[in-house]
Amino acid sequence: MERAVDHPIFEPLRLGRLRLRNRVIKTATYEGMVVGGLPSESLLRHHAELARGGVAMTTVAYCAVSPEGRTFANQMVMRDDTVAPLRAITDAVHREGAAAMLQLGHCGAFSKNEELGWRGPLGPSLGFNPYGALKGMPLARAMGEADLERTRADFVRAARCAFEAGFDAIELHLGHGYLLSQFLSPHRNRRRDAYGGSLENRLRFPLAVVRAVRAAVGAEAPVFAKTNLDDGVAGGLHVEEAVEVARALEGEGVTALVLSGGLVSHSAFYLLRGGRPLREMIEVETNPLQKVAIALFGPLLVPVAPFEPMFFLAQARRVRAAVSLPLVYLGGATSLADLARARAEGFEMVAMGRALLREPELIARYAGGEARESACRPCNRCVTEMDRPGGVVCALAPWQLERRADEVRRGLHLTVAGSRARPASPR
């Protein structure tokens, strides 16, 4: 068996001005480590640890481009005072030899942010907002031209701020049922104007955002886009249209695509695959009505999606055959053999999520010669742990639970990143 250090996954990669020491990216997974809309010391530690563990690049998630783009109130939002604490995170990641990417998005119609008031969120179309229904926001309103223009400008400003904060790349979120994904999906986009109906029309606003961001940050700035291979729901976007979306984004000059799937509001476990932790979902829910709703209707409304290795590979191949720009494979890669397979299939990079939450040092172990399966068992309890004080941990890793409890006792989850003295970044 070939040694891990000679493995194709450890080949360096250069994309414009982005230099990656290997081909493994920590994908964006919400961390729950935000205080007052700003990144916390716990978030800094989290990404520095992933960088120390050997990944080429770690993705900080999720940063809303505007206050109304938050899914809920205490979510990171790009403001003038967000730049400095984000700079502390990028400095910490760079000291460990890795790159950092910031995921930028807007929730659109998928929101339970009570700060929006009775008028509720804005999305592509007038429709039901199940995520916010029990918070008094059962409806989402359709965006007008002024809303579209303002949101496009918010993406541009957020992108500029991200690079000012020292990020090596940004990831525009066009997947998972957030705003740009809502425009792409016929399941969510019911407009009858120039922004709805045909795929050409549904692409119009997402491409306008990508085009504006690319023009603002320059041709060499690494701009990734996360897109769905399939929405995982009837009447949604499926792989045939996903291929056309990829071609359109390639035409707009995105640096790379991160291939994913599912709508968080309707088919979250289509992306995650594996366990359905309904008991833990009820436990962390703060709304009594929502607790009852999950208990009564969760088994019916939260579909089970069994885990299998490389579960998006067949669909991702369709995109690989259609475009020449770099692609990031995501979905069920949990071993060195899986990483090798993705590279052999022609994917320039591979993203991992839960496996790295379970073992942040996994890639360094592979580089040192280990070749075992990840210790992650896809129970998906980490999805609920992100809602507990202190943020996401692997629920099956006692050392992580103990450390989180210590950080909460010390108040690090309530301390803004960068507020403690640190050495300067070597970059």
Secondary structure as the mmCIF struct_conf table of DSSP 4:
data_model
#
loop_
_struct_conf.conf_type_id
_struct_conf.id
_struct_conf.beg_label_comp_id
_struct_conf.beg_label_asym_id
_struct_conf.beg_label_seq_id
_struct_conf.end_label_comp_id
_struct_conf.end_label_asym_id
_struct_conf.end_label_seq_id
HELX_RH_3T_P HELX_RH_3T_P1 ALA A 4 ASP A 6
BEND BEND1 HIS A 7 HIS A 7
HELX_RH_3T_P HELX_RH_3T_P2 PRO A 8 PHE A 10
STRN STRN1 LEU A 13 LEU A 15
TURN_TY1_P TURN_TY1_P1 GLY A 16 ARG A 17
STRN STRN2 LEU A 18 LEU A 20
BEND BEND2 ARG A 21 ARG A 23
STRN STRN3 VAL A 24 LYS A 26
HELX_LH_PP_P HELX_LH_PP_P1 THR A 27 ALA A 28
STRN STRN4 VAL A 34 VAL A 35
TURN_TY1_P TURN_TY1_P2 GLY A 36 GLY A 37
STRN STRN5 LEU A 38 PRO A 39
STRN STRN6 SER A 40 SER A 40
HELX_RH_AL_P HELX_RH_AL_P1 GLU A 41 ARG A 52
TURN_TY1_P TURN_TY1_P3 GLY A 53 GLY A 54
BEND BEND3 ALA A 56 ALA A 56
STRN STRN7 MET A 57 ALA A 64
BEND BEND4 VAL A 65 SER A 66
HELX_RH_3T_P HELX_RH_3T_P3 PRO A 67 GLY A 69
BEND BEND5 THR A 71 GLN A 75
STRN STRN8 VAL A 77 VAL A 77
HELX_RH_3T_P HELX_RH_3T_P4 ASP A 80 THR A 82
HELX_RH_AL_P HELX_RH_AL_P2 VAL A 83 ARG A 95
TURN_TY1_P TURN_TY1_P4 GLU A 96 GLY A 97
STRN STRN9 ALA A 99 GLY A 105
TURN_TY1_P TURN_TY1_P5 GLY A 108 ALA A 109
HELX_RH_3T_P HELX_RH_3T_P5 GLU A 114 LEU A 116
TURN_TY1_P TURN_TY1_P6 TRP A 118 ARG A 119
STRN STRN10 LEU A 122 GLY A 123
BEND BEND6 PRO A 124 LEU A 126
STRN STRN11 GLY A 127 PHE A 128
TURN_TY1_P TURN_TY1_P7 PRO A 130 GLY A 132
HELX_RH_3T_P HELX_RH_3T_P6 ALA A 133 LYS A 135
TURN_TY1_P TURN_TY1_P8 GLY A 136 GLY A 136
STRN STRN12 LEU A 139 ALA A 142
HELX_LH_PP_P HELX_LH_PP_P2 MET A 143 MET A 143
HELX_RH_AL_P HELX_RH_AL_P3 GLU A 145 GLU A 164
TURN_TY1_P TURN_TY1_P9 ALA A 165 GLY A 166
BEND BEND7 ASP A 168 ASP A 168
STRN STRN13 ALA A 169 LEU A 174
TURN_TY1_P TURN_TY1_P10 HIS A 176 GLY A 177
BEND BEND8 TYR A 178 TYR A 178
HELX_RH_AL_P HELX_RH_AL_P4 LEU A 179 LEU A 184
TURN_TY1_P TURN_TY1_P11 PRO A 186 ARG A 188
BEND BEND9 ASP A 193 ASP A 193
TURN_TY1_P TURN_TY1_P12 ALA A 194 TYR A 195
BEND BEND10 GLY A 196 SER A 198
HELX_RH_AL_P HELX_RH_AL_P5 LEU A 199 VAL A 217
TURN_TY1_P TURN_TY1_P13 ALA A 219 GLU A 220
BEND BEND11 ALA A 221 ALA A 221
STRN STRN14 VAL A 223 ASN A 228
BEND BEND12 LEU A 229 LEU A 229
BEND BEND13 GLY A 232 VAL A 233
TURN_TY1_P TURN_TY1_P14 ALA A 234 GLY A 235
BEND BEND14 GLY A 236 GLY A 236
HELX_RH_AL_P HELX_RH_AL_P6 VAL A 239 GLY A 251
TURN_TY1_P TURN_TY1_P15 GLU A 252 GLY A 253
BEND BEND15 THR A 255 THR A 255
STRN STRN15 ALA A 256 SER A 260
HELX_RH_AL_P HELX_RH_AL_P7 VAL A 264 LEU A 272
STRN STRN16 GLY A 274 GLY A 274
HELX_RH_AL_P HELX_RH_AL_P8 LEU A 278 VAL A 284
HELX_RH_AL_P HELX_RH_AL_P9 PRO A 288 LEU A 301
BEND BEND16 VAL A 302 VAL A 302
STRN STRN17 ALA A 305 ALA A 305
TURN_TY1_P TURN_TY1_P16 PRO A 309 PHE A 312
HELX_RH_AL_P HELX_RH_AL_P10 LEU A 313 ALA A 322
BEND BEND17 LEU A 325 LEU A 325
STRN STRN18 LEU A 327 LEU A 330
BEND BEND18 GLY A 331 GLY A 332
STRN STRN19 SER A 335 SER A 335
HELX_RH_AL_P HELX_RH_AL_P11 LEU A 336 ALA A 344
TURN_TY1_P TURN_TY1_P17 GLU A 345 GLY A 346
BEND BEND19 GLU A 348 GLU A 348
STRN STRN20 MET A 349 MET A 352
BEND BEND20 GLY A 353 GLY A 353
HELX_RH_AL_P HELX_RH_AL_P12 ARG A 354 ARG A 358
TURN_TY1_P TURN_TY1_P18 PRO A 360 GLU A 361
HELX_RH_AL_P HELX_RH_AL_P13 LEU A 362 ALA A 367
TURN_TY1_P TURN_TY1_P19 GLY A 368 GLY A 369
HELX_LH_PP_P HELX_LH_PP_P3 ARG A 372 ARG A 372
STRN STRN21 GLU A 373 GLU A 373
HELX_LH_PP_P HELX_LH_PP_P4 SER A 374 SER A 374
BEND BEND21 ALA A 375 ALA A 375
TURN_TY1_P TURN_TY1_P20 ARG A 381 ARG A 381
HELX_RH_AL_P HELX_RH_AL_P14 CYS A 382 GLU A 385
TURN_TY1_P TURN_TY1_P21 MET A 386 ASP A 387
BEND BEND22 ARG A 388 ARG A 388
TURN_TY1_P TURN_TY1_P22 PRO A 389 GLY A 390
TURN_TY1_P TURN_TY1_P23 ALA A 395 LEU A 396
HELX_RH_AL_P HELX_RH_AL_P15 PRO A 398 ARG A 410
TURN_TY1_P TURN_TY1_P24 GLY A 411 GLY A 411
HELX_RH_3T_P HELX_RH_3T_P7 LEU A 412 LEU A 414
BEND BEND23 THR A 415 THR A 415
STRN STRN22 VAL A 416 VAL A 416
TURN_TY1_P TURN_TY1_P25 ALA A 417 GLY A 418
BEND BEND24 ARG A 420 ARG A 420
HELX_LH_PP_P HELX_LH_PP_P5 PRO A 423 SER A 425
#
